[in-house]
Amino acid sequence: MSDAAKPTKPGISEPLRNFYAHLFEAMEILIGEHQSFGNWAVGGIPDLRPQKAQKSLGLWYADGAIPGIAVPGAVSLALVPGDTRVGLFLPCAALQGKNGITWLEDVLAQSFNGERCSIVRRDANQVLFDYHFSGEPFDPASLHAAMLEPDGPMAQILAQRLAYTVSTLWVNAIRVLYADGKVGSDDFLVRSMRPLAPDDLQGLPSGVLVQSNEIGDKVYVSYIRAQATDAQVLDYLCKLGVHGDPLTVERLEETAL
């Protein structure tokens, strides 16, 4: 047999593939922490749900429901040394303003940090807001340092920066849609063991208590209005400490009164 070295396969090296997978795992943990408390948790912001993507190639993708809109929004990430890109995808149905004419592209294009994103591109049913990052910690030298020490300081900084960028981009965009976009409030019927008070709904976007009535021994029915899904309302009330036997939340239009 020949002692000649085997030719190297073209493409991304195994160490780099492993680094990407490890980095995105750490980033998703941090995004989960963002979703569980702070401005994200109390603002009724829909969670991002990571989807299958070629993480070993530096690619990441997650989507999230937008209340009242059939098509979900999404955030994508392409981590390339010196040319990291983060894309925000929003359905056109959510971007049309409440007056039916105004489009919110300019507002959303600057919603991350006040500076306009690199690219705004619209296709048949969605708009892409593409952000480009090339400075530290996204430059080649920083990424190389992070890869050499996957659990070292630079890798931790990179994971935190990615999680912050993705979280901030998503939260700010949803807030714009709640304030000015074509995202309407829904009515919900809540069954619980105590009456709801107006202050209970302060953490839900446009949360309003319509009325709350006792219909039995420690059984209350409350009618509320909020820019959220029934699952988000239920999760919010559970975190608030509202109990039921069981606690239920139903969209009013789906409830037989």
C-alpha positions as CSV (number, residue, x, y, z in Angstrom):
1,M,0.0,0.0,0.0
2,S,1.2,3.5,-0.7
3,D,2.2,5.7,2.2
4,A,1.1,8.8,0.3
5,A,-1.3,11.0,2.3
6,K,-4.9,10.7,1.4
7,P,-6.2,13.8,-0.4
8,T,-8.2,16.2,1.8
9,K,-11.9,16.3,1.0
10,P,-13.1,19.7,-0.2
11,G,-15.6,21.6,2.0
12,I,-15.8,22.7,5.6
13,S,-13.5,20.9,8.0
14,E,-14.8,18.6,10.7
15,P,-13.5,20.9,13.5
16,L,-15.4,23.9,12.0
17,R,-18.6,21.8,11.6
18,N,-18.4,20.8,15.2
19,F,-17.7,24.3,16.3
20,Y,-20.8,25.6,14.5
21,A,-23.0,22.9,16.1
22,H,-21.6,23.6,19.5
23,L,-22.0,27.4,19.1
24,F,-25.6,27.2,17.9
25,E,-26.5,24.9,20.8
26,A,-25.2,27.5,23.3
27,M,-27.0,30.3,21.4
28,E,-30.3,28.5,21.5
29,I,-29.9,28.1,25.3
30,L,-29.4,31.8,25.7
31,I,-32.3,32.7,23.4
32,G,-34.4,30.4,25.6
33,E,-33.3,32.5,28.6
34,H,-34.3,35.7,26.8
35,Q,-37.7,34.2,26.1
36,S,-38.3,33.2,29.7
37,F,-38.0,36.6,31.4
38,G,-37.6,40.3,30.9
39,N,-39.1,42.3,28.0
40,W,-39.7,39.3,25.9
41,A,-41.7,37.3,28.5
42,V,-43.9,40.2,29.8
43,G,-44.6,41.6,26.3
44,G,-46.5,38.7,24.9
45,I,-43.8,38.2,22.2
46,P,-44.2,34.9,20.4
47,D,-41.4,32.4,21.0
48,L,-38.9,31.6,18.2
49,R,-38.9,27.9,17.3
50,P,-35.6,26.6,15.9
51,Q,-36.1,24.5,12.8
52,K,-34.0,22.0,11.0
53,A,-31.1,23.7,9.2
54,Q,-27.5,22.9,8.1
55,K,-26.0,24.1,11.4
56,S,-22.7,22.4,10.6
57,L,-22.4,24.8,7.7
58,G,-23.0,27.8,9.9
59,L,-26.7,28.1,9.0
60,W,-29.5,28.6,11.5
61,Y,-33.2,29.2,11.2
62,A,-36.2,29.7,13.5
63,D,-39.8,30.7,13.0
64,G,-42.5,32.2,15.2
65,A,-46.2,32.7,15.1
66,I,-47.6,36.3,14.7
67,P,-51.1,36.7,16.3
68,G,-53.8,37.1,13.7
69,I,-51.5,36.3,10.8
70,A,-51.6,32.9,9.1
71,V,-48.0,33.0,7.8
72,P,-45.3,32.9,10.5
73,G,-42.3,35.2,10.7
74,A,-38.8,33.9,10.9
75,V,-35.2,34.7,11.6
76,S,-32.2,33.2,9.8
77,L,-28.5,33.3,10.5
78,A,-25.5,32.6,8.2
79,L,-22.3,32.7,10.2
80,V,-19.5,33.2,7.7
81,P,-16.1,34.7,8.9
82,G,-16.2,38.4,8.2
83,D,-19.7,38.3,6.6
84,T,-22.3,37.2,9.1
85,R,-25.8,37.8,8.0
86,V,-29.0,37.8,10.1
87,G,-32.3,37.9,8.2
88,L,-35.7,38.8,9.5
89,F,-38.6,37.4,7.4
90,L,-42.1,38.9,7.9
91,P,-45.3,38.1,6.0
92,C,-46.7,40.9,3.9
93,A,-50.0,40.4,5.6
94,A,-48.5,41.7,8.8
95,L,-46.7,44.7,7.3
96,Q,-49.7,46.5,5.9
97,G,-50.6,49.3,8.3
98,K,-53.9,49.7,10.0
99,N,-55.0,52.4,7.6
100,G,-54.7,49.8,4.8
101,I,-52.1,51.9,2.8
102,T,-49.0,52.5,4.9
103,W,-46.3,50.0,4.7
104,L,-43.9,49.6,7.6
105,E,-40.8,48.6,5.7
106,D,-38.9,51.8,6.6
107,V,-39.7,51.5,10.3
108,L,-38.8,47.8,10.5
109,A,-35.6,48.3,8.5
110,Q,-34.4,50.5,11.3
111,S,-35.9,48.7,14.3
112,F,-32.8,46.8,15.3
113,N,-30.4,49.7,16.3
114,G,-31.7,52.7,14.5
115,E,-29.6,52.2,11.4
116,R,-31.1,50.8,8.2
117,C,-30.5,47.2,7.4
118,S,-28.3,46.2,4.5
119,I,-31.0,44.8,2.2
120,V,-34.8,44.9,2.1
121,R,-36.3,42.5,-0.4
122,R,-39.9,41.7,-1.0
123,D,-41.2,38.6,-2.8
124,A,-44.8,37.2,-3.3
125,N,-45.8,36.9,0.4
126,Q,-43.0,38.1,2.6
127,V,-40.3,40.7,3.1
128,L,-36.7,40.0,4.0
129,F,-34.8,42.5,6.2
130,D,-31.1,41.4,5.9
131,Y,-28.5,42.6,8.4
132,H,-24.8,42.4,7.7
133,F,-22.1,42.1,10.5
134,S,-18.4,42.1,9.8
135,G,-16.8,43.6,12.9
136,E,-15.8,41.9,16.2
137,P,-16.8,39.3,17.2
138,F,-17.9,38.3,13.7
139,D,-14.5,39.0,12.0
140,P,-12.3,36.1,10.9
141,A,-9.8,36.6,13.7
142,S,-12.5,36.4,16.4
143,L,-14.2,33.4,14.9
144,H,-10.8,31.6,14.6
145,A,-10.1,32.3,18.3
146,A,-13.5,31.1,19.2
147,M,-13.1,27.9,17.2
148,L,-9.7,27.2,18.9
149,E,-11.5,27.3,22.3
150,P,-15.1,26.3,21.9
151,D,-15.8,27.0,25.6
152,G,-13.5,29.9,25.9
153,P,-14.2,33.6,26.4
154,M,-14.4,34.5,22.7
155,A,-16.8,31.7,21.9
156,Q,-19.0,32.7,24.9
157,I,-19.0,36.3,23.7
158,L,-20.0,35.2,20.2
159,A,-22.9,33.0,21.5
160,Q,-24.2,35.9,23.6
161,R,-23.9,38.4,20.8
162,L,-25.7,36.1,18.4
163,A,-28.5,35.4,20.9
164,Y,-28.9,39.1,21.7
165,T,-29.0,40.0,18.0
166,V,-31.6,37.4,17.1
167,S,-33.7,38.2,20.2
168,T,-33.6,42.0,19.8
169,L,-34.3,41.8,16.1
170,W,-37.4,39.6,16.6
171,V,-38.7,41.4,19.7
172,N,-38.4,44.9,18.2
173,A,-40.1,43.8,15.0
174,I,-43.0,42.2,16.7
175,R,-43.5,45.3,18.9
176,V,-43.6,47.5,15.7
177,L,-46.3,45.1,14.3
178,Y,-48.3,45.3,17.5
179,A,-48.2,49.1,17.5
180,D,-48.7,49.9,13.8
181,G,-49.1,46.7,11.8
182,K,-52.1,44.7,10.7
183,V,-52.1,42.6,13.8
184,G,-55.5,42.7,15.5
185,S,-56.5,41.8,19.0
186,D,-58.4,38.6,19.7
187,D,-61.1,38.0,22.3
188,F,-60.6,35.1,24.8
189,L,-62.7,33.3,27.4
190,V,-60.7,32.4,30.5
191,R,-61.9,29.9,33.2
192,S,-60.0,30.2,36.5
193,M,-60.3,29.8,40.3
194,R,-60.2,33.6,40.9
195,P,-61.5,36.7,39.0
196,L,-59.0,38.4,36.8
197,A,-58.2,42.1,37.4
198,P,-57.1,44.7,34.9
199,D,-53.6,44.8,36.4
200,D,-53.3,41.1,35.6
201,L,-53.2,41.8,31.9
202,Q,-50.6,44.6,31.8
203,G,-48.0,42.1,30.5
204,L,-50.0,41.1,27.5
205,P,-49.9,43.3,24.4
206,S,-53.0,45.5,24.4
207,G,-54.4,43.3,27.2
208,V,-57.8,44.5,28.2
209,L,-60.2,42.9,30.8
210,V,-63.8,43.1,29.4
211,Q,-65.5,41.5,32.4
212,S,-65.1,38.8,35.0
213,N,-67.9,36.8,36.6
214,E,-68.3,34.0,39.2
215,I,-70.3,31.1,37.8
216,G,-69.8,28.6,40.6
217,D,-67.8,28.0,43.8
218,K,-64.3,29.3,43.0
219,V,-65.1,29.1,39.3
220,Y,-64.8,32.4,37.4
221,V,-65.2,33.2,33.7
222,S,-63.3,36.3,32.4
223,Y,-63.6,37.8,29.0
224,I,-60.3,39.5,27.9
225,R,-58.9,41.0,24.7
226,A,-55.2,40.9,23.7
227,Q,-52.8,40.7,20.8
228,A,-51.8,37.1,21.4
229,T,-52.6,33.5,20.8
230,D,-54.6,31.3,23.2
231,A,-51.4,29.4,24.0
232,Q,-49.6,32.6,24.8
233,V,-52.4,33.8,27.1
234,L,-52.4,30.5,28.9
235,D,-48.7,30.5,29.3
236,Y,-48.7,34.1,30.6
237,L,-51.5,33.4,33.1
238,C,-49.7,30.3,34.4
239,K,-46.5,32.3,34.9
240,L,-48.6,34.9,36.7
241,G,-49.8,32.3,39.2
242,V,-53.4,32.1,38.0
243,H,-54.9,28.7,38.8
244,G,-57.9,26.7,37.6
245,D,-59.4,23.3,37.7
246,P,-58.1,23.2,35.1
247,L,-57.2,26.7,33.9
248,T,-58.4,27.1,30.3
249,V,-58.2,29.8,27.6
250,E,-60.3,29.7,24.5
251,R,-60.7,32.2,21.7
252,L,-64.1,33.7,22.0
253,E,-65.1,32.9,18.4
254,E,-64.4,29.3,19.0
255,T,-66.4,29.1,22.2
256,A,-70.1,28.1,22.4
257,L,-71.7,30.5,24.9
